[in-house]
């Protein structure tokens, strides 16, 4: 079986939920503690042995390329000042390979994935949506790769969500084959709570096989005039089995302002340089709110 060595990072969206901050800066570069959002996804994939990254970008996304590039002047400055730890930190991902493809127009996740076909070719690959931040201590992607090797089928990450929130996601119907693993029988993009076949929502981690490209090539736009990956998976399901893996760990929807703040607070509390001071500060705020509410 072909090893998974490539990951696709769609990053061509407009980031409208974070305007005006994203008017000229990519949403994926918004910092969570001391790293941009997209770096958490890259590190997650790199920890699984993936070393080739295909980033789907758009206009005003050049800083994504600059971030993962070498910055000679900065490195020399850090060397001269003896800041070895900082130098090691900015070079920690320098062994990885990055390719960048312009999407042109933001026509949906399915369209973004199709743009990567020339680089992926006939290999299986991972897709990571960087605004879904997975706690670095969790093993979601590595577990999905493990199941892919066992099942030799596409795997999508699932999460149980409140029934009233299913309209925000692609949702699956399926049969549980073992604890947390479902053989998918149907997929629906952003259904109403009444139409949803379950509360098992697809979240931003996928292991896909190259036959998804043949489905995407023949697709027509779906909801919102976009090429939805959920619709493509529904088409692929007619030809092969697809499994869902239920994630029960911590995920932060950092594409939403509240989720972004949650991720910032939670990960700051795990960041050793600031964790103790930040925890003390939060307790002080909580105490102040408690007093003010009396």
Secondary structure, 3 states (H helix, E strand, C coil): CCCCCEEEEECCCCCHHHCCCCCCCCHHHCEECCEEHHHHHHHHHHCCCCCEEEEEECCCCHHHHHHCCCCHHHHHHHHHCCCHHHHHHHCCCCCCEEEEEECCCCCCHHHHHHHCHHHHCCCCEEEECCCEEECCCCCHHHHHHHHHHHHCCEEEEEEECCHHHHHHCEEEEEEEEECCEEEEEEEEECCCCCCCCCCEEEEEEEEECCCHHHHHHHCCCCHHHCCCHHHHHHHHCCCCCEEEEECCCCEEECCCHHHHHHHHHHHHCCCCCCHHHHHHHHHHHHHHHHHHCC
